[in-house]
């Protein structure tokens, strides 16, 4: 029975080490990369919105020119 207790204790210790590693090493790097990806996506979405607005504006000015002729 002592062997099972030792194995259980060792597993708990290793799991605690793994949790600490994830919390201190993996999570911050992942969060940093996620923030970077979100910024890049935001820039691309802003550019897409500008292009759409330019198309709408171009159509609007073309329509008003067509109706005046």
Number of C-alpha atoms within 10 A of each C-alpha: 5 7 8 9 10 11 11 12 12 12 12 12 12 12 12 12 12 12 13 12 12 13 12 11 11 12 12 12 13 11 11 10 12 12 12 12 12 11 12 12 12 12 12 12 12 12 12 12 12 12 12 12 12 12 12 12 12 11 12 12 11 11 11 10 10 9 7 6 5
